Amino acid sequence: MLWVKAFHIVSMVCWFAALFYLPRLFVYHVDATDALSKDRFSIMERRLYRGIAIPSMIATIVFGGWLISFNPAYYHSAAWLHVKLVIVVLLIGYHHICGSYVKKFAAGTVNKSGRFFRVFNELPVLALIAIVVLAVVRPF
């Protein structure tokens, strides 16, 4: 069980690293003025999303589900876990929104500002704080 927990944490850290960095790349991409920079950011965004964000999201979900399978009776009654899972579902939605922006940047159809992406970049921080507090403190 401890190995599964360790890999769950490692995959979650990788997923969050991607979710923190990808919107920051969006900020730089929006602010870029030349075609070479815009192309470079599109490549970086695509590689980060496909190469790190997607695999680490999948690993986080798989290892988390595996952890729940060790003691399903407890977890069915654990309110803190239900709240955490709702946040994870919202985070998966955020992940897919990032994916849609990767495609829009590649197509050159993004109409958002750098300021929007700076605020957008802070959303996973709030999710991380909530998830860690729920998993460690288990307030319910």
N, C-alpha and C positions, 0 to 999 in steps of 0.2 A: 504493500500500500504506500509506503514512503517513497518508493521509486516513482510510482504513478503521480503522487503529489508533487514530487520534485520536477517531473517533466511537465506537469500542468502549470506550475509556476514559471518554468523557463519559457514555455510556449506563450504564456500570457504576457511575460515581459517582452518577448519578441513582437507579439501582436501590438502591444501598446507602443513600443518603439516605432513601429511602422505607422501607427495611427497618429503619433505625435509629429513625425517627420513629414509625412505625406502632405498634410495641409500647409506646412511651412514651405514645402516645395511649390505648392500652389501660389503662395504669396510671392515667392521669387519669380514664378512664371508670369503672373499677372503684371509684375513690375518690369519684366524684361522688355527691352525695346527692339532688339534685333532678332532676325529670324534664326540665326545660329543658336542663340541662347534659348529661344523658345523650343527649338527642336531638341536641344540637349535636355531641357527640363522635361519634355514629353517622354523621352527615353528613360530618364531617371524615374519619373513617376510610374511608368508602365512596369519597369523592372522591380521597383519597390513593392508595388501593389501585387503583381503576379508572383514574384519570387520570394517575398517575405510575408506580406500581409495575409494573403490567402492561405498559404500553408500553415502559418502560425495560428490563424483563426481556427482552422479545421483541427489542428492538434490541440488547441485549448479546449474546444468543445468535446473532442473525443476523450481526452484525459479527464476533463470534468465529469463527463457522463460515467466514465469508468470509476471515478472516485465515489460517485453517488451509488453505483451498483454494489459497493462493498457493504453498505448499510442503508438500504432503501427505506426501511421502516422508520428509522430516525429522520431521514431527510424529507420524507413525506409530511412530517409534522413540524419541521423546522421552518418557522416563518422567515427567519433571516435569509435562508436559502431561497425561498420563493421570491423575496424582494431582490436578492442578488440576481436571480435568473431573469427577472423582468429587466433589470439594468443590462444584463448580457444581451438580451434580445434587442434592446434599444441600441446597444453598441454594434450589434451585427447590422442593424439598419444603417447606422452611421458609416460602417465599413462599406456597405453597398453604395451609399451616397458618394463616398470618396471614389469608388470605382466609376460611378457615372461622371464625376468630374475629370477623372483620368481620360475617359473617352472624349469628353467635351473639349478638354485642352488639346488632345491630339487632333481633333477635327477643327480647332480654332473657333469654337462657338461659345466659349465662356463669356458671360456678361456680368460677372461679379467683380467686386473691387478687392484690392489687397486688404482693405479694412475688414471686409466681410470674412475673408479667409483667416485673418488674425483672430477674430472672434470665434469662428468655426473651429479653429485649432485648439481652443480652450475646452471644448466640450468633453473630449476624452479624459481630461484631467479631473473633471467633476465625477465622471464615471469611475475612474480609478480610485479616487478617495472613498467614494461610497462602497465600492466592492471590497476594498481592503478593510474598511471599518466593519462592514458586515461579516466578513470571513474571520476576522481576528476577534472583534469584540462580541459578536453575535448578540446584538442588543435585544432581540425579541425572544 
